[in-house]
Amino acid sequence: SGIFPMIPVKALRVVLSHRAIVSDVSFTLDRGDFLALLGPNGGGKSTLVRALVGLQPYEGTISFQDSATPVGYVPQIKTLDRTFPAQTRELVATALKKQWPWTMDQQCRDVVDKALERVGMLSKADEQIRHLSGGELQRAYLARAIISTPKLLVLDEPSAGVDMTGASDMLEIVEKYRKDVSATVVMVTHDWEIALHHATHVMLMKQVPISFGSAAEAMTDETIRRAFGHVGHAHDVMGGSTHHG
């Protein structure tokens, strides 16, 4: 079970060209927690998750329970090059090989295919990635992210550029994975429903954290106004009747 807490983050700050894009971020998550990260565009959410997964230099501390813990990361789909001539299976295998897997032995294929099966994409293993839909490409990247069974899974706006069905499939797979391996999930999202009905913790941020806690604690009229500059009608949201993008 390991030592708790899983992820203490203290006084995290990211400076890009002399501007603090993210500052004063401190929070703690335990194994199995699901943090939804919400805030306006340009509010530093993607920068924060890139720091979490080691792709962005930062000040402050992010201490994982074990520095050897693999971290799974699913980047925003719009940043991905889809014209690259590769099959789905090869894309997923890059997680193991750290370079392009021109040849794949049976053992590697088995591991890759198991990951594809977990995300419901085994039937597309031999497809060229340029033929995949947005949702399918996202699931291929998810397979790549979970191939070494990471205890921390970080997703940057997994429903952007994906249709409703694709988005709910993705969420279902992530939820199942979280329960199966008691993984901690951090997800940047614009989907209030995810924050309200799936996340154990919500953080609203606009360069600095505005609130952190359960959905009820973190998403009040006041915190939503501070994050987004207008009332998000938390009451309607809590009732689950309205969507705000």
VODOKOL-695634 format. One record per residue (C-alpha): y, x, z; residue in one letter; residue number from 1. Coordinates in nm, 3 decimals. Each point is the difference from the previous one (the first is absolute). Last residue first. Layout:
# VODOKOL-695634
r py: Y&px: X&pz: Z&aa: a&i: NUM
...
***
This chain:
# VODOKOL-695634
r py: 2.516&px: -1.775&pz: -2.117&aa: g&i: 245
r py: 0.046&px: -0.286&pz: 0.244&aa: h&i: 244
r py: -0.270&px: -0.257&pz: 0.018&aa: h&i: 243
r py: 0.023&px: -0.331&pz: 0.178&aa: t&i: 242
r py: -0.243&px: -0.231&pz: 0.175&aa: s&i: 241
r py: -0.173&px: 0.237&pz: 0.238&aa: g&i: 240
r py: 0.139&px: -0.178&pz: 0.304&aa: g&i: 239
r py: 0.097&px: 0.340&pz: 0.130&aa: m&i: 238
r py: 0.189&px: 0.053&pz: -0.323&aa: v&i: 237
r py: 0.188&px: -0.325&pz: 0.042&aa: d&i: 236
r py: 0.094&px: 0.105&pz: 0.351&aa: h&i: 235
r py: 0.083&px: 0.355&pz: -0.107&aa: a&i: 234
r py: 0.267&px: -0.137&pz: -0.226&aa: h&i: 233
r py: 0.060&px: 0.330&pz: -0.178&aa: g&i: 232
r py: 0.352&px: 0.007&pz: 0.135&aa: v&i: 231
r py: 0.208&px: 0.236&pz: -0.209&aa: h&i: 230
r py: 0.075&px: 0.371&pz: -0.006&aa: g&i: 229
r py: -0.361&px: 0.097&pz: -0.059&aa: f&i: 228
r py: -0.085&px: 0.216&pz: 0.299&aa: a&i: 227
r py: 0.262&px: -0.119&pz: 0.247&aa: r&i: 226
r py: -0.042&px: -0.364&pz: -0.105&aa: r&i: 225
r py: -0.377&px: 0.030&pz: 0.032&aa: i&i: 224
r py: 0.043&px: 0.153&pz: 0.346&aa: t&i: 223
r py: 0.225&px: -0.288&pz: 0.112&aa: e&i: 222
r py: -0.202&px: -0.284&pz: -0.146&aa: d&i: 221
r py: -0.307&px: 0.149&pz: 0.168&aa: t&i: 220
r py: -0.278&px: 0.199&pz: -0.159&aa: m&i: 219
r py: -0.105&px: 0.285&pz: 0.231&aa: a&i: 218
r py: -0.107&px: -0.195&pz: 0.307&aa: e&i: 217
r py: -0.178&px: -0.285&pz: -0.178&aa: a&i: 216
r py: -0.152&px: 0.239&pz: -0.254&aa: a&i: 215
r py: -0.130&px: 0.221&pz: 0.283&aa: s&i: 214
r py: 0.202&px: 0.309&pz: 0.074&aa: g&i: 213
r py: 0.262&px: 0.221&pz: -0.163&aa: f&i: 212
r py: 0.364&px: -0.079&pz: -0.074&aa: s&i: 211
r py: 0.298&px: 0.144&pz: -0.179&aa: i&i: 210
r py: -0.160&px: 0.334&pz: -0.079&aa: p&i: 209
r py: 0.248&px: 0.236&pz: -0.160&aa: v&i: 208
r py: 0.067&px: 0.045&pz: -0.372&aa: q&i: 207
r py: -0.016&px: -0.382&pz: -0.023&aa: k&i: 206
r py: -0.323&px: -0.087&pz: 0.170&aa: m&i: 205
r py: -0.193&px: -0.301&pz: 0.116&aa: l&i: 204
r py: -0.327&px: 0.101&pz: 0.164&aa: m&i: 203
r py: -0.284&px: -0.246&pz: 0.042&aa: v&i: 202
r py: -0.315&px: 0.037&pz: 0.207&aa: h&i: 201
r py: -0.340&px: -0.175&pz: 0.004&aa: t&i: 200
r py: 0.045&px: -0.080&pz: -0.369&aa: a&i: 199
r py: -0.195&px: -0.274&pz: -0.174&aa: h&i: 198
r py: 0.172&px: -0.335&pz: 0.044&aa: h&i: 197
r py: 0.368&px: 0.064&pz: 0.055&aa: l&i: 196
r py: 0.054&px: 0.336&pz: -0.163&aa: a&i: 195
r py: -0.232&px: -0.086&pz: -0.287&aa: i&i: 194
r py: 0.175&px: -0.334&pz: -0.047&aa: e&i: 193
r py: 0.340&px: 0.171&pz: -0.006&aa: w&i: 192
r py: -0.095&px: 0.183&pz: -0.319&aa: d&i: 191
r py: 0.248&px: 0.273&pz: -0.082&aa: h&i: 190
r py: -0.253&px: 0.263&pz: 0.098&aa: t&i: 189
r py: -0.046&px: 0.357&pz: 0.119&aa: v&i: 188
r py: -0.345&px: 0.012&pz: 0.155&aa: m&i: 187
r py: -0.132&px: 0.213&pz: 0.285&aa: v&i: 186
r py: -0.368&px: -0.058&pz: 0.078&aa: v&i: 185
r py: -0.196&px: 0.147&pz: 0.291&aa: t&i: 184
r py: -0.372&px: 0.008&pz: -0.067&aa: a&i: 183
r py: -0.263&px: -0.174&pz: 0.208&aa: s&i: 182
r py: -0.263&px: 0.110&pz: -0.256&aa: v&i: 181
r py: -0.122&px: -0.343&pz: -0.108&aa: d&i: 180
r py: 0.300&px: -0.193&pz: 0.135&aa: k&i: 179
r py: 0.263&px: 0.199&pz: -0.189&aa: r&i: 178
r py: -0.216&px: 0.003&pz: -0.313&aa: y&i: 177
r py: -0.033&px: -0.377&pz: 0.010&aa: k&i: 176
r py: 0.376&px: -0.038&pz: 0.042&aa: e&i: 175
r py: 0.070&px: 0.239&pz: -0.287&aa: v&i: 174
r py: -0.244&px: -0.186&pz: -0.226&aa: i&i: 173
r py: 0.157&px: -0.336&pz: 0.088&aa: e&i: 172
r py: 0.350&px: 0.135&pz: -0.057&aa: l&i: 171
r py: -0.095&px: 0.130&pz: -0.343&aa: m&i: 170
r py: -0.159&px: -0.328&pz: -0.099&aa: d&i: 169
r py: 0.315&px: -0.182&pz: 0.119&aa: s&i: 168
r py: 0.224&px: 0.222&pz: -0.212&aa: a&i: 167
r py: -0.216&px: -0.022&pz: -0.309&aa: g&i: 166
r py: -0.011&px: -0.378&pz: 0.024&aa: t&i: 165
r py: 0.377&px: -0.020&pz: 0.041&aa: m&i: 164
r py: 0.072&px: 0.232&pz: -0.295&aa: d&i: 163
r py: 0.061&px: 0.372&pz: 0.045&aa: v&i: 162
r py: 0.319&px: 0.190&pz: -0.075&aa: g&i: 161
r py: 0.080&px: 0.037&pz: 0.369&aa: a&i: 160
r py: -0.290&px: -0.122&pz: 0.216&aa: s&i: 159
r py: -0.102&px: 0.342&pz: 0.132&aa: p&i: 158
r py: 0.350&px: 0.083&pz: 0.121&aa: e&i: 157
r py: -0.074&px: 0.352&pz: 0.125&aa: d&i: 156
r py: -0.343&px: 0.009&pz: 0.162&aa: l&i: 155
r py: -0.105&px: 0.234&pz: 0.282&aa: v&i: 154
r py: -0.359&px: 0.007&pz: 0.128&aa: l&i: 153
r py: -0.073&px: 0.193&pz: 0.318&aa: l&i: 152
r py: -0.358&px: 0.040&pz: 0.119&aa: k&i: 151
r py: -0.093&px: 0.144&pz: -0.338&aa: p&i: 150
r py: -0.342&px: -0.082&pz: -0.146&aa: t&i: 149
r py: -0.014&px: 0.298&pz: -0.238&aa: s&i: 148
r py: 0.015&px: -0.227&pz: -0.308&aa: i&i: 147
r py: 0.260&px: -0.229&pz: 0.155&aa: i&i: 146
r py: 0.303&px: 0.113&pz: -0.205&aa: a&i: 145
r py: -0.184&px: 0.031&pz: -0.333&aa: r&i: 144
r py: -0.141&px: -0.351&pz: 0.044&aa: a&i: 143
r py: 0.357&px: -0.117&pz: 0.076&aa: l&i: 142
r py: 0.122&px: 0.172&pz: -0.316&aa: y&i: 141
r py: -0.266&px: -0.189&pz: -0.198&aa: a&i: 140
r py: 0.110&px: -0.318&pz: 0.180&aa: r&i: 139
r py: 0.360&px: 0.057&pz: -0.115&aa: q&i: 138
r py: -0.118&px: 0.056&pz: -0.354&aa: l&i: 137
r py: -0.191&px: -0.327&pz: 0.017&aa: e&i: 136
r py: 0.301&px: -0.193&pz: 0.129&aa: g&i: 135
r py: 0.227&px: 0.140&pz: -0.270&aa: g&i: 134
r py: -0.257&px: -0.083&pz: -0.268&aa: s&i: 133
r py: -0.229&px: 0.277&pz: -0.124&aa: l&i: 132
r py: -0.008&px: 0.102&pz: -0.366&aa: h&i: 131
r py: 0.213&px: 0.314&pz: 0.054&aa: r&i: 130
r py: -0.252&px: 0.110&pz: 0.262&aa: i&i: 129
r py: -0.269&px: 0.044&pz: -0.265&aa: q&i: 128
r py: -0.301&px: -0.202&pz: 0.108&aa: e&i: 127
r py: -0.321&px: 0.177&pz: 0.111&aa: d&i: 126
r py: 0.018&px: -0.105&pz: 0.366&aa: a&i: 125
r py: 0.121&px: -0.353&pz: -0.081&aa: k&i: 124
r py: -0.316&px: -0.179&pz: 0.121&aa: s&i: 123
r py: 0.023&px: 0.201&pz: 0.322&aa: l&i: 122
r py: 0.343&px: -0.145&pz: 0.077&aa: m&i: 121
r py: -0.064&px: -0.235&pz: 0.292&aa: g&i: 120
r py: 0.192&px: 0.215&pz: 0.251&aa: v&i: 119
r py: -0.308&px: 0.109&pz: 0.195&aa: r&i: 118
r py: -0.193&px: 0.042&pz: -0.325&aa: e&i: 117
r py: 0.254&px: 0.250&pz: -0.125&aa: l&i: 116
r py: -0.043&px: 0.203&pz: 0.322&aa: a&i: 115
r py: -0.379&px: -0.008&pz: -0.043&aa: k&i: 114
r py: 0.040&px: 0.101&pz: -0.363&aa: d&i: 113
r py: 0.205&px: 0.304&pz: 0.098&aa: v&i: 112
r py: -0.254&px: 0.113&pz: 0.259&aa: v&i: 111
r py: -0.287&px: -0.049&pz: -0.244&aa: d&i: 110
r py: 0.182&px: 0.178&pz: -0.282&aa: r&i: 109
r py: 0.066&px: 0.299&pz: 0.225&aa: c&i: 108
r py: -0.367&px: 0.024&pz: 0.094&aa: q&i: 107
r py: -0.105&px: -0.038&pz: -0.363&aa: q&i: 106
r py: 0.212&px: 0.291&pz: -0.117&aa: d&i: 105
r py: 0.334&px: -0.062&pz: -0.163&aa: m&i: 104
r py: 0.143&px: 0.216&pz: -0.274&aa: t&i: 103
r py: 0.358&px: 0.008&pz: -0.113&aa: w&i: 102
r py: 0.109&px: -0.096&pz: 0.350&aa: p&i: 101
r py: 0.376&px: 0.065&pz: -0.021&aa: w&i: 100
r py: 0.116&px: 0.175&pz: 0.312&aa: q&i: 99
r py: -0.012&px: -0.070&pz: 0.370&aa: k&i: 98
r py: -0.372&px: -0.057&pz: -0.052&aa: k&i: 97
r py: -0.062&px: -0.276&pz: 0.249&aa: l&i: 96
r py: 0.313&px: -0.209&pz: -0.054&aa: a&i: 95
r py: -0.014&px: 0.079&pz: -0.372&aa: t&i: 94
r py: -0.326&px: -0.199&pz: -0.007&aa: a&i: 93
r py: 0.190&px: -0.332&pz: 0.012&aa: v&i: 92
r py: 0.184&px: 0.081&pz: -0.323&aa: l&i: 91
r py: -0.322&px: 0.117&pz: -0.163&aa: e&i: 90
r py: -0.179&px: -0.327&pz: 0.083&aa: r&i: 89
r py: 0.288&px: -0.204&pz: -0.141&aa: t&i: 88
r py: -0.021&px: 0.184&pz: -0.330&aa: q&i: 87
r py: 0.272&px: 0.231&pz: -0.117&aa: a&i: 86
r py: 0.237&px: 0.040&pz: -0.290&aa: p&i: 85
r py: 0.333&px: -0.007&pz: 0.188&aa: f&i: 84
r py: 0.209&px: -0.287&pz: -0.131&aa: t&i: 83
r py: 0.009&px: -0.169&pz: 0.339&aa: r&i: 82
r py: 0.230&px: 0.243&pz: 0.173&aa: d&i: 81
r py: 0.056&px: -0.129&pz: 0.351&aa: l&i: 80
r py: 0.339&px: -0.040&pz: 0.166&aa: t&i: 79
r py: 0.010&px: -0.375&pz: -0.064&aa: k&i: 78
r py: -0.321&px: -0.042&pz: 0.197&aa: i&i: 77
r py: 0.158&px: 0.107&pz: 0.324&aa: q&i: 76
r py: -0.218&px: 0.259&pz: 0.169&aa: p&i: 75
r py: -0.334&px: -0.070&pz: 0.171&aa: v&i: 74
r py: -0.060&px: 0.258&pz: 0.272&aa: y&i: 73
r py: -0.316&px: 0.067&pz: 0.201&aa: g&i: 72
r py: 0.030&px: 0.252&pz: 0.282&aa: v&i: 71
r py: -0.282&px: 0.235&pz: 0.087&aa: p&i: 70
r py: -0.015&px: 0.091&pz: 0.367&aa: t&i: 69
r py: -0.008&px: 0.380&pz: 0.027&aa: a&i: 68
r py: 0.317&px: -0.010&pz: 0.209&aa: s&i: 67
r py: -0.182&px: -0.196&pz: 0.264&aa: d&i: 66
r py: 0.165&px: -0.271&pz: 0.204&aa: q&i: 65
r py: 0.286&px: 0.015&pz: -0.238&aa: f&i: 64
r py: 0.330&px: 0.136&pz: 0.113&aa: s&i: 63
r py: 0.312&px: -0.081&pz: -0.195&aa: i&i: 62
r py: 0.285&px: 0.195&pz: 0.151&aa: t&i: 61
r py: 0.369&px: 0.043&pz: -0.071&aa: g&i: 60
r py: 0.159&px: 0.137&pz: -0.318&aa: e&i: 59
r py: -0.142&px: -0.087&pz: -0.340&aa: y&i: 58
r py: -0.141&px: 0.142&pz: -0.323&aa: p&i: 57
r py: -0.145&px: -0.270&pz: -0.229&aa: q&i: 56
r py: -0.351&px: -0.022&pz: -0.139&aa: l&i: 55
r py: -0.180&px: 0.032&pz: 0.334&aa: g&i: 54
r py: -0.141&px: -0.353&pz: 0.025&aa: v&i: 53
r py: 0.243&px: -0.109&pz: 0.270&aa: l&i: 52
r py: 0.295&px: 0.164&pz: -0.178&aa: a&i: 51
r py: -0.081&px: -0.198&pz: -0.315&aa: r&i: 50
r py: -0.017&px: -0.311&pz: 0.220&aa: v&i: 49
r py: 0.352&px: 0.061&pz: 0.130&aa: l&i: 48
r py: 0.142&px: 0.073&pz: -0.345&aa: t&i: 47
r py: -0.150&px: -0.322&pz: -0.132&aa: s&i: 46
r py: 0.165&px: -0.200&pz: 0.282&aa: k&i: 45
r py: 0.340&px: 0.173&pz: -0.019&aa: g&i: 44
r py: 0.226&px: -0.305&pz: -0.024&aa: g&i: 43
r py: 0.063&px: 0.047&pz: -0.372&aa: g&i: 42
r py: -0.127&px: -0.351&pz: -0.064&aa: n&i: 41
r py: 0.046&px: -0.213&pz: 0.312&aa: p&i: 40
r py: -0.250&px: 0.002&pz: 0.284&aa: g&i: 39
r py: -0.362&px: -0.058&pz: 0.090&aa: l&i: 38
r py: -0.280&px: 0.222&pz: 0.129&aa: l&i: 37
r py: -0.316&px: -0.188&pz: 0.091&aa: a&i: 36
r py: -0.207&px: 0.188&pz: 0.258&aa: l&i: 35
r py: -0.370&px: -0.082&pz: 0.035&aa: f&i: 34
r py: -0.169&px: 0.136&pz: 0.312&aa: d&i: 33
r py: -0.371&px: 0.092&pz: -0.009&aa: g&i: 32
r py: 0.036&px: 0.324&pz: 0.195&aa: r&i: 31
r py: 0.325&px: 0.006&pz: 0.192&aa: d&i: 30
r py: 0.357&px: 0.018&pz: -0.122&aa: l&i: 29
r py: 0.300&px: 0.162&pz: 0.162&aa: t&i: 28
r py: 0.360&px: -0.009&pz: -0.108&aa: f&i: 27
r py: 0.304&px: 0.220&pz: -0.037&aa: s&i: 26
r py: 0.239&px: 0.006&pz: -0.296&aa: v&i: 25
r py: 0.344&px: 0.133&pz: 0.090&aa: d&i: 24
r py: 0.096&px: 0.081&pz: -0.360&aa: s&i: 23
r py: -0.089&px: -0.073&pz: -0.361&aa: v&i: 22
r py: 0.208&px: 0.076&pz: -0.307&aa: i&i: 21
r py: 0.216&px: 0.245&pz: 0.195&aa: a&i: 20
r py: 0.228&px: 0.140&pz: -0.268&aa: r&i: 19
r py: 0.054&px: 0.371&pz: -0.067&aa: h&i: 18
r py: -0.188&px: -0.004&pz: -0.332&aa: s&i: 17
r py: -0.300&px: -0.178&pz: 0.155&aa: l&i: 16
r py: -0.037&px: -0.007&pz: 0.378&aa: v&i: 15
r py: -0.304&px: -0.159&pz: 0.159&aa: v&i: 14
r py: -0.008&px: -0.067&pz: 0.373&aa: r&i: 13
r py: -0.284&px: -0.090&pz: 0.233&aa: l&i: 12
r py: 0.088&px: -0.016&pz: 0.368&aa: a&i: 11
r py: -0.362&px: -0.039&pz: 0.108&aa: k&i: 10
r py: -0.298&px: -0.144&pz: -0.185&aa: v&i: 9
r py: -0.312&px: -0.053&pz: 0.209&aa: p&i: 8
r py: -0.293&px: -0.097&pz: -0.215&aa: i&i: 7
r py: -0.350&px: -0.058&pz: 0.136&aa: m&i: 6
r py: 0.087&px: -0.068&pz: 0.360&aa: p&i: 5
r py: -0.263&px: 0.039&pz: 0.121&aa: f&i: 4
r py: -0.272&px: 0.261&pz: -0.003&aa: i&i: 3
r py: -0.315&px: -0.039&pz: -0.201&aa: g&i: 2
r py: -0.230&px: -0.299&pz: -0.046&aa: s&i: 1
***
